[in-house]
Amino acid sequence: MWLDPRLFGQEDFWLAALTVISPAVLAWGISVILGMVVALGRQSRQAWLRRVLEVYVWFFRSLPLLVLLIFIYNAPRSSRS
């Protein structure tokens, strides 16, 4: 059997699961809130705010996900060089 039932009784397993799930839930929550703010801001009556948010959305939609992930992964390393 590929999954050992004794694994669920180990504290390290639950610590690792919490280490993975916590940032995922946090990122989901932040993205929902940020997405709502941007969506509401794009419907604003203020032209400058609409334009800034249109450029923000355009920029992140035009970037391939892989390029964005590589940039984010390597950003902390570039500050230490």
C-alpha positions in Angstrom: 0.0 0.0 0.0 1.4 3.4 -1.0 0.0 5.3 2.0 0.9 4.0 5.4 -1.9 4.5 7.9 0.6 5.0 10.7 1.7 8.2 9.0 -1.4 10.0 10.3 -0.3 9.4 13.9 3.0 11.1 13.5 3.4 14.7 14.7 5.8 15.6 11.9 3.1 14.8 9.3 0.6 17.1 10.9 3.2 19.8 11.3 4.2 19.6 7.6 0.5 19.6 6.6 -0.1 22.7 8.7 3.1 24.3 7.2 1.7 23.8 3.7 -2.0 24.6 4.3 -1.5 27.7 6.4 0.2 29.8 3.7 -2.2 28.5 1.1 -5.3 29.6 3.0 -3.6 32.9 3.8 -2.8 33.5 0.1 -6.3 32.6 -0.9 -7.8 35.1 1.6 -5.5 37.9 0.6 -6.2 37.2 -3.1 -9.9 37.3 -2.6 -9.7 40.6 -0.7 -7.3 42.1 -3.2 -9.4 40.9 -6.1 -12.5 42.5 -4.6 -10.8 45.8 -4.0 -9.4 45.9 -7.6 -12.8 44.9 -9.1 -14.6 47.6 -7.1 -11.9 50.1 -7.9 -12.2 49.4 -11.6 -15.8 50.6 -11.4 -14.9 53.8 -9.7 -16.0 57.2 -10.9 -12.5 58.5 -10.6 -10.7 58.1 -13.9 -7.2 58.0 -12.5 -8.1 55.1 -10.2 -9.8 53.2 -13.0 -6.7 53.7 -15.2 -4.2 52.6 -12.6 -6.2 49.5 -11.9 -6.6 48.7 -15.6 -2.9 48.9 -16.0 -2.4 46.7 -12.9 -4.8 44.1 -14.3 -3.3 44.3 -17.8 0.2 43.8 -16.5 -0.6 40.7 -14.5 -2.8 39.2 -17.2 -0.1 39.6 -19.8 2.6 37.9 -17.8 2.9 34.1 -18.2 2.4 32.4 -14.8 5.8 30.6 -15.1 7.7 33.9 -15.6 5.9 35.4 -12.6 6.7 32.3 -10.4 10.4 32.4 -11.5 10.6 36.1 -10.7 9.0 35.7 -7.3 11.1 32.7 -6.4 14.4 34.4 -7.4 13.6 37.9 -6.0 14.8 37.1 -2.4 18.0 35.7 -3.8 18.9 38.8 -5.8 18.8 41.0 -2.7 21.5 38.8 -1.0 23.9 38.9 -3.9 
